[in-house]
């Protein structure tokens, strides 16, 4: 990997993990990341629980891209 521009100390660097299936439910997303990249994601979306998780998963279902 190489940078296309100078990166300063403190700049945030992110990676697109490339979900070919579009909007993916948490279980599938976490399985993919674990099997492909060897880590358990702890981002805000993956950490949702209870009603917040259900609401997020419902929105994904409405998109019809899961």
Contact map, one row per residue, 1 for C-alpha under 8 A:
111000000000000000000000000000000000000000000000000000000000000000
111100000000000000000000000000000000000000000000000000000000000000
111111100000000000000000000000000000000000000000000000000000000000
011111000000000000000000000000000000000000000000000000000000000000
001111100000000000000000000000000000000000000000000000000000000000
001111110000000000000000000000000000000000000000000000000000000000
001011111010000000000000000000000000000000000000000000000000000000
000001111110000000000000000000000000000000000000000000000000000000
000000111110000000000000000000000000000000000000000000000000000000
000000011111000000000000000000000000000000000000000000000000000000
000000111111100000000000000000000000000000000000000000000000000000
000000000111110000000000000000000000000000000000000000000000000000
000000000011111000000000000000000000000000000000000000000000000000
000000000001111100000000000000000000000000000000000000000000000000
000000000000111110000000000000000000000000000000000000000000000000
000000000000011111000000000000000000000000000000000000000000000000
000000000000001111100000000000001000000000000000000000000000000000
000000000000000111110000000000000000000000000000000000000000000000
000000000000000011111111000000000000000000000000000000000000000000
000000000000000001111100000000000000000000000000000000000000000000
000000000000000000111111000000000000000000000000000000000000000011
000000000000000000111111000000000000000000000000000000000000000011
000000000000000000101111100000000000000000000000000000000001000011
000000000000000000101111110110000000000000000000000000000001000011
000000000000000000000011111110000000000000000000000000001001000001
000000000000000000000001111111000000000000001100000000001000000000
000000000000000000000000111111100000000000000000000000000000000000
000000000000000000000001111111110000000000000000000000000000000000
000000000000000000000001111111111000000000000000000000000000000000
000000000000000000000000011111111100000110000100000000000000000000
000000000000000000000000001111111110000000000000000000000000000000
000000000000000000000000000111111111100000000000000000000000000000
000000000000000010000000000011111111111110000000000000000000000000
000000000000000000000000000001111111111110000000000000000000000000
000000000000000000000000000000111111111000000000000000000000000000
000000000000000000000000000000011111110000000000000000000000000000
000000000000000000000000000000011111111000000000000000000000000000
000000000000000000000000000000001111111100000000000000000000000000
000000000000000000000000000000001110111110000000000000000000000000
000000000000000000000000000001001100011111000000000000000000000000
000000000000000000000000000001001100001111100100000000000000000000
000000000000000000000000000000000000000111111110000000000000000000
000000000000000000000000000000000000000011111110000000000000000000
000000000000000000000000000000000000000001111111000000000000000000
000000000000000000000000010000000000000001111111000000000000000000
000000000000000000000000010001000000000011111111000000000000000000
000000000000000000000000000000000000000001111111100000000000000000
000000000000000000000000000000000000000000011111110110000000000000
000000000000000000000000000000000000000000000011111111000000000000
000000000000000000000000000000000000000000000001111111000000000000
000000000000000000000000000000000000000000000000111111100000000000
000000000000000000000000000000000000000000000001111111110000000000
000000000000000000000000000000000000000000000001111111111000000000
000000000000000000000000000000000000000000000000111111111100000000
000000000000000000000000000000000000000000000000001111111110000000
000000000000000000000000000000000000000000000000000111111111000000
000000000000000000000000110000000000000000000000000011111111100000
000000000000000000000000000000000000000000000000000001111111110000
000000000000000000000000000000000000000000000000000000111111111000
000000000000000000000011100000000000000000000000000000011111111111
000000000000000000000000000000000000000000000000000000001111111111
000000000000000000000000000000000000000000000000000000000111111100
000000000000000000000000000000000000000000000000000000000011111111
000000000000000000000000000000000000000000000000000000000001111111
000000000000000000001111000000000000000000000000000000000001101111
000000000000000000001111100000000000000000000000000000000001101111
